[in-house]
Amino acid sequence: MTTLTDPPKAGFRLSQLIYDTRYRSITIQTIAMILLLFGLYWLVNNTIQNLSALGKDFDFGFLSQPAGYDINQRLVEYSSQSTHGRAAIVGILNTILIAVLGCALATVLGVIAGVLRLSKNWVINSLMAVYVEGFRNVPLLLWIIAIFALMTEGTPAPREFRVGGDAAMILNESVAVTNRGVYIPGIVLENGWAASSFMNWLIIAAVFVASLFVIRTVRKRADAVQEKTGDRPTTWYQQLALLIIPTGIVMFLMGATMQYPSLKGFNFADGIHLRNSLIALWLALSLYTGAFIAEIVRAGILAISKGQTEAASALGLRPTRTMNLVILPQAMRVIVPPLISQFLNLTKNSSLAIAVGYMDVRSTLGGITINQTGRELEGMLLMAAFYLVLSLAISGVMNVYNNRTQLKER
């Protein structure tokens, strides 16, 4: 009778780092990491030496120096005596504003155009095709300049709104469209709770967001009742009340009043002034990105089997209800991933605002501030960090929504 024993294990040899598949990937990754770290070290060291040769240092102290320039479009208080850091914050808020407005309008336009491109009506289908192909195949910068020129040259001057003039305000004398911008009614808080108007509006926004969370709870409760009993309780009036009443009470306590634009002297005063640069950039970004979103939506709808539409028709659902309740919810799983890329593109394309004089972060921190202080490296790094954080935030929020729309498998 023989005894079987395990063969002795071979010792580790350096050649295994190359020829053994168990260690080869680790070797390659280690070498790549060392080369990357060495490259970063060389780049940083070379930059420091070049700055030293030019008599410069790496310092962000310029952010506390007076800016010395004005910003025409701003969401927070700012003057030419404010610091460069304050000017950068104004530019950042302007960038976020145009990104939020652009993503919202582009989504609406894209969904509508994408659905209408599948219409059986030849006229509607052709018009949407012209819109999509026209905006997709022309550079965005040309559309920004074209819309800005149209609003500047094709609208009347404020002096034409005087009595006997050729122009008149619209929407019950509450909106004025001029070559200097659009003037709309605004809300003024006479006795806000915070020291600055921005903080007051931030409080109102927080109350509004809290109302949305409460509305979401009401909807979940209605869904639970419907799943348990088969009957869905009527909650639209509760949701509407939660959406309006809390925010309205806070604004009432802050002394909110409507302020309408009026012609005073050579220009309009009061209300909210939407400059042509803001409107041109907003419309151009929205129309341009909306054309790409339209194709994404069309592709997502076509990815759904026709049997879904036929089954919905057999149940007696109308085409509109079929699209809203059957097709689009399933198509969102195909639409959302490329939609994230379009939102990121729109946000980064907003840096073209400098072409029409809209003061975003590219114009303030990455433009005038760098030219005045000579801190081009620090300014560019800060601007790149801002775009990185903003893009990651947009991607994170959309990925959360994308995970919620995915099919849940066992």
ZADOVO-379819 format. One line per field, with one value per residue (C-alpha): residue number from 0; x, z, y. Coordinates in steps of 0.2 Angstrom, whole numbers, plus 2048, in hexadecimal, padded with zeros to 3 digits. Example, Ala and Ser with C-alpha at 12.3 -4.5 7.8 and 13.67 -1.06 7.14 Angstrom:
<sites>
bamar	(0/1)
x	(83E/844)
z	(827/824)
y	(7EA/7FB)
</sites>
This chain:
<sites>
bamar	(0/1/2/3/4/5/6/7/8/9/10/11/12/13/14/15/16/17/18/19/20/21/22/23/24/25/26/27/28/29/30/31/32/33/34/35/36/37/38/39/40/41/42/43/44/45/46/47/48/49/50/51/52/53/54/55/56/57/58/59/60/61/62/63/64/65/66/67/68/69/70/71/72/73/74/75/76/77/78/79/80/81/82/83/84/85/86/87/88/89/90/91/92/93/94/95/96/97/98/99/100/101/102/103/104/105/106/107/108/109/110/111/112/113/114/115/116/117/118/119/120/121/122/123/124/125/126/127/128/129/130/131/132/133/134/135/136/137/138/139/140/141/142/143/144/145/146/147/148/149/150/151/152/153/154/155/156/157/158/159/160/161/162/163/164/165/166/167/168/169/170/171/172/173/174/175/176/177/178/179/180/181/182/183/184/185/186/187/188/189/190/191/192/193/194/195/196/197/198/199/200/201/202/203/204/205/206/207/208/209/210/211/212/213/214/215/216/217/218/219/220/221/222/223/224/225/226/227/228/229/230/231/232/233/234/235/236/237/238/239/240/241/242/243/244/245/246/247/248/249/250/251/252/253/254/255/256/257/258/259/260/261/262/263/264/265/266/267/268/269/270/271/272/273/274/275/276/277/278/279/280/281/282/283/284/285/286/287/288/289/290/291/292/293/294/295/296/297/298/299/300/301/302/303/304/305/306/307/308/309/310/311/312/313/314/315/316/317/318/319/320/321/322/323/324/325/326/327/328/329/330/331/332/333/334/335/336/337/338/339/340/341/342/343/344/345/346/347/348/349/350/351/352/353/354/355/356/357/358/359/360/361/362/363/364/365/366/367/368/369/370/371/372/373/374/375/376/377/378/379/380/381/382/383/384/385/386/387/388/389/390/391/392/393/394/395/396/397/398/399/400/401/402/403/404/405/406/407/408/409)
x	(800/807/804/800/807/805/813/81E/819/826/82D/82A/835/837/833/821/81E/81F/81B/80E/7FC/7F9/806/807/7F8/7FF/810/809/7FE/80C/818/80A/807/819/81A/80B/811/822/81A/810/81F/829/81A/818/82A/82D/81E/825/836/82F/825/834/83E/830/830/81F/819/80A/7FD/7EB/7EC/7E6/7D4/7D4/7D9/7CC/7C6/7C4/7B7/7A4/799/789/780/781/776/77F/785/795/79E/7AE/7B6/7B2/7C0/7C5/7BE/7AD/7AE/7B2/7A2/798/79E/79C/78A/787/78E/783/774/776/77A/76A/75F/767/765/753/74E/759/750/73F/743/74C/73E/731/73C/741/72F/729/736/72D/71C/713/70F/71C/71C/720/72C/735/735/73D/74A/74F/751/75B/767/768/76E/779/783/787/794/78C/796/78E/77C/781/787/778/76B/774/775/762/75D/769/764/753/74B/746/750/749/745/738/72D/729/717/715/724/724/726/71B/71D/714/70B/700/70E/719/727/732/73D/74B/75C/763/75B/74A/742/736/72D/737/733/73B/73D/73B/73F/749/74F/762/76E/76F/762/76B/769/757/754/75E/752/743/74C/74F/73C/737/743/73C/72B/730/736/725/71C/727/721/70F/711/71A/70B/6FF/709/708/6F5/6F3/6FE/6F4/6E2/6E3/6DC/6E7/6E2/6E0/6EF/6F2/6EA/6F5/705/700/6FD/70E/716/70F/70A/71A/724/717/716/729/729/71A/723/732/727/728/720/71F/72A/726/732/72F/737/741/74C/755/753/748/749/743/73E/74B/756/75B/769/76A/77A/772/763/76D/779/76A/760/76F/775/763/75F/770/770/75E/761/76D/761/753/75D/760/74E/749/756/74F/73E/742/74B/73B/732/723/71A/719/70F/704/700/6FC/6F0/6E8/6E4/6DC/6E9/6EB/6FB/700/6FC/706/715/715/710/718/725/72F/731/739/743/74B/756/75E/75C/764/776/77A/76F/77C/789/77F/77C/78F/792/786/78E/79F/799/793/7A5/7A1/798/7A7/7A2/792/799/790/79A/79C/7AB/7B5/7B3/7B6/7C2/7C9/7C9/7CA/7D1/7E0/7E4/7E4/7EE/7F9/7F4/7F0/7F5/7EB/7DC/7DB/7DD/7CF/7C4/7C8/7C4/7B3/7AE/7B4/7AA/79B/79C/79E/78F/784/78A/787/775/771/779/76E/75F/765/767/755/74F/758/750/751/756/755)
z	(800/7FB/803/7F8/7FE/7F6/7EC/7F4/7EF/7E4/7EB/7E5/7D6/7CF/7BE/7C3/7C4/7B1/7AB/7B8/7B4/7C7/7CA/7B8/7BA/7CB/7C4/7B6/7C1/7CD/7BF/7B8/7C9/7CC/7BB/7BE/7CF/7C7/7B9/7C5/7D0/7C1/7BB/7CC/7CF/7BD/7C0/7D1/7C9/7BA/7C6/7D0/7C1/7BC/7CE/7D2/7E0/7E2/7ED/7ED/7F7/7E8/7EC/7FA/7EF/7E9/7D8/7D0/7C3/7C1/7BE/7B5/7B9/7CB/7D7/7E7/7EC/7E4/7E0/7D8/7E9/7ED/7ED/7DF/7E9/7EA/7D7/7D5/7DF/7D4/7C5/7CD/7D1/7BF/7B8/7C3/7BE/7AC/7AE/7B8/7AC/79D/7A3/7A7/797/78C/794/790/77F/77C/782/778/768/76A/76C/75E/752/753/74E/73F/73A/72C/730/742/73F/732/73D/74B/740/739/74B/751/742/741/753/754/744/748/755/765/765/755/75D/76C/762/756/764/76D/75D/759/76B/76A/758/756/766/76A/774/785/77F/772/781/785/782/76F/76C/760/76E/77C/78B/78B/797/79E/79E/7A9/79D/792/785/780/777/789/78F/796/7A5/7AF/7BF/7CF/7E1/7EE/800/80B/81C/819/828/822/81F/80C/7FF/7F9/80A/80B/7FA/800/80F/803/7F8/807/80C/7FA/7F9/80A/803/7F5/801/80A/7F9/7F5/806/801/7F1/7F8/805/7F6/7ED/7FC/7FE/7EB/7EC/7FB/7F6/7E3/7E5/7E5/7F1/7EA/7EF/7E2/7ED/7FB/7F0/7E9/7FA/801/7F1/7F3/805/80F/803/801/814/815/807/80F/820/817/810/7FE/7F1/7DE/7D5/7C3/7B6/7B2/7A6/7AF/7A5/797/79E/7A7/7BA/7C8/7C4/7BE/7B0/7A6/79B/788/78C/799/78E/77E/787/790/77F/775/782/784/772/76D/77B/779/767/76D/77B/76E/765/776/77A/769/76A/77B/775/766/772/77A/772/767/771/780/775/76E/77F/786/777/77A/78C/785/789/77E/775/781/791/789/786/798/7A1/797/78B/793/7A4/79C/790/79E/7A2/791/790/7A1/79F/78F/796/7A4/797/78F/79F/7A2/791/793/7A4/79C/78C/797/797/786/78F/78D/77A/77F/78F/79C/7AB/7B0/7BA/7A9/7A7/7B9/7C1/7B1/7A8/7B0/7C1/7B8/7AD/7BC/7C8/7BD/7C7/7B7/7BF/7CF/7C6/7B9/7C7/7D1/7C1/7BC/7CE/7CE/7BD/7C3/7D3/7CA/7BD/7CA/7D4/7C4/7C0/7D2/7D2/7C1/7C6/7D5/7CA/7BD/7CB/7D0/7BF/7BC/7BC/7CD/7CA/7D7)
y	(800/811/822/830/841/853/858/865/877/880/890/8A1/8A7/8B8/8B2/8AE/8C1/8C0/8AF/8AA/8B0/8B1/8BF/8C7/8D3/8D9/8DC/8E6/8F0/8F4/8FA/905/90C/910/918/923/929/92C/936/940/944/94A/955/95D/95F/967/973/979/97B/985/990/993/998/9A5/9AC/9A4/999/98E/998/99A/9AB/9B4/9AE/9BB/9CA/9D6/9D1/9E3/9DE/9DD/9CE/9D2/9C2/9BC/9B2/9B9/9CA/9CF/9E0/9E4/9E5/9D3/9C6/9BB/9AD/9B5/9B8/9A5/9A1/9AC/9A3/992/996/99D/98D/982/98D/98A/978/975/97F/977/965/968/970/964/955/95C/960/950/945/94E/94E/93C/936/941/93A/92A/932/92B/93D/941/954/952/944/94F/95E/955/94D/95E/965/956/955/968/96B/95B/95F/972/977/97C/98D/992/98F/999/9A8/9A7/9A7/9B5/9BF/9BC/9C2/9D1/9D7/9D0/9D8/9EA/9F6/9FB/A0D/A05/A00/A12/A19/A1A/A0E/9FF/9F2/9EC/9E1/9CF/9C4/9D2/9DF/9D4/9CE/9D9/9D2/9DE/9DE/9DF/9D0/9CA/9D2/9C7/9C9/9C5/9C1/9CC/9C7/9D6/9CE/9BF/9B4/9B4/9C2/9BF/9BD/9AD/9A5/9AA/9A1/992/991/991/984/979/97A/976/966/961/962/957/949/94A/948/939/931/935/92C/91D/91B/91C/90F/903/906/902/8F2/8EC/8F0/8F3/905/914/922/934/93E/94B/959/954/954/965/96C/966/96D/97F/982/980/98A/997/999/99B/9A8/9B1/9B2/9B9/9C7/9C1/9CD/9CD/9DA/9DE/9E6/9F8/A04/A11/A1D/A14/A02/9F7/9F5/9E9/9D7/9CA/9CE/9BF/9C5/9C0/9B7/9AC/9A8/9A5/999/990/98E/989/97C/975/974/96C/95F/95C/956/949/944/942/935/92C/92C/926/918/913/912/908/8FC/8F7/8E8/8EC/8DF/8EB/8F8/8EB/8E4/8F5/8F8/8E8/8ED/8FD/90A/919/91D/92B/920/912/91D/924/914/906/90C/91A/912/903/90E/918/909/90C/91F/924/91E/928/936/938/93B/949/952/952/958/966/96B/96C/974/983/989/990/99E/9A9/9AB/9B5/9BD/9B2/9B3/9A1/999/998/9AB/9B0/9A4/99D/9AD/9BE/9B8/9AF/9BE/9CA/9BF/9B5/9A5/99B/98A/98D/993/985/978/980/981/96F/969/972/96A/959/95A/961/953/945/94C/94C/93A/934/93B/934/923/922/925/918/90B/90E/90B/8FB/8EA/8E2/8D0/8C2)
</sites>
